[in-house]
Amino acid sequence: MTALDDEKVTLELDRYEYGVVFHSLNEKRNAMLRENRATDAVDDVLLKVIRLKEVALGDEEPGREGKRENRGKREKRGWRCHETR
């Protein structure tokens, strides 16, 4: 048993860091699938990352609420590390 087994850790990630975490987990999952290994643990964390980002965004990205030109518009969700930041 390690020290983190009973603890929750909170990370604050910007858009780029979120992309790095998301894509790293996705690449790890794909590698495990190619090796015919179980992906349960990676799947759980990847889904948690996706759900937390959706909750954090709500209908709009943080910092964009209240701007008339963005009201009611949804941002695209498929962030990639090569997108303009």
VMD Tcl script that draws the C-alpha trace (Angstrom):
set ca {
  {0.00 0.00 0.00}
  {1.41 3.38 -0.99}
  {0.76 6.76 0.57}
  {-1.60 7.76 -2.28}
  {-3.95 4.77 -1.94}
  {-6.28 6.60 0.44}
  {-5.64 10.16 -0.76}
  {-7.14 12.21 -3.54}
  {-4.88 14.54 -5.46}
  {-6.11 17.71 -7.14}
  {-4.36 19.04 -10.21}
  {-4.88 22.43 -11.80}
  {-4.23 22.16 -15.51}
  {-4.33 24.74 -18.25}
  {-5.60 23.85 -21.70}
  {-2.22 22.66 -22.97}
  {-1.51 20.55 -19.89}
  {-4.96 18.97 -20.12}
  {-4.20 18.04 -23.72}
  {-0.89 16.46 -22.72}
  {-2.57 14.37 -20.00}
  {-5.47 13.35 -22.23}
  {-3.33 12.39 -25.21}
  {-0.76 10.58 -23.06}
  {-3.46 8.45 -21.47}
  {-5.04 7.78 -24.84}
  {-1.68 6.76 -26.36}
  {-0.99 4.49 -23.38}
  {-4.41 2.87 -23.79}
  {-3.83 2.30 -27.51}
  {-0.40 0.75 -26.83}
  {-1.93 -1.57 -24.24}
  {-4.66 -2.60 -26.69}
  {-2.03 -3.40 -29.34}
  {-0.27 -5.60 -26.75}
  {-3.57 -7.31 -25.82}
  {-3.25 -6.04 -22.23}
  {-6.12 -5.04 -19.97}
  {-6.84 -1.31 -20.09}
  {-9.22 -1.06 -17.13}
  {-7.06 1.23 -14.99}
  {-6.20 3.57 -17.87}
  {-9.84 3.59 -19.01}
  {-11.00 4.64 -15.54}
  {-8.55 7.54 -15.36}
  {-9.17 8.62 -18.96}
  {-12.93 8.73 -18.38}
  {-12.41 10.67 -15.18}
  {-10.26 13.23 -17.03}
  {-12.90 13.60 -19.76}
  {-15.79 13.98 -17.29}
  {-13.94 16.49 -15.14}
  {-13.13 18.64 -18.16}
  {-16.76 18.62 -19.28}
  {-17.87 19.65 -15.79}
  {-15.24 22.40 -15.66}
  {-16.32 23.78 -19.04}
  {-20.06 23.61 -18.63}
  {-21.53 25.24 -21.72}
  {-18.69 27.72 -22.12}
  {-14.97 27.78 -21.55}
  {-13.73 29.41 -18.34}
  {-13.06 33.13 -18.74}
  {-15.43 33.53 -21.66}
  {-18.70 33.91 -19.79}
  {-20.38 37.25 -20.21}
  {-18.89 38.10 -23.60}
  {-21.69 38.80 -26.06}
  {-20.00 37.23 -29.06}
  {-19.63 33.91 -27.23}
  {-23.00 33.70 -25.49}
  {-24.90 30.58 -26.46}
  {-22.12 29.22 -28.65}
  {-20.45 25.93 -27.75}
  {-16.74 25.51 -28.24}
  {-15.57 22.37 -29.98}
  {-14.49 19.71 -27.52}
  {-11.81 17.78 -29.43}
  {-8.68 19.61 -28.28}
  {-5.40 18.58 -29.82}
  {-1.92 19.52 -28.73}
  {-1.17 21.21 -32.07}
  {-4.11 23.61 -31.91}
  {-3.40 27.27 -31.63}
  {-3.43 28.31 -27.99}
}
mol new
graphics top color blue
foreach p $ca { graphics top sphere $p radius 0.5 }
foreach p [lrange $ca 0 end-1] q [lrange $ca 1 end] { graphics top cylinder $p $q radius 0.2 }
display resetview
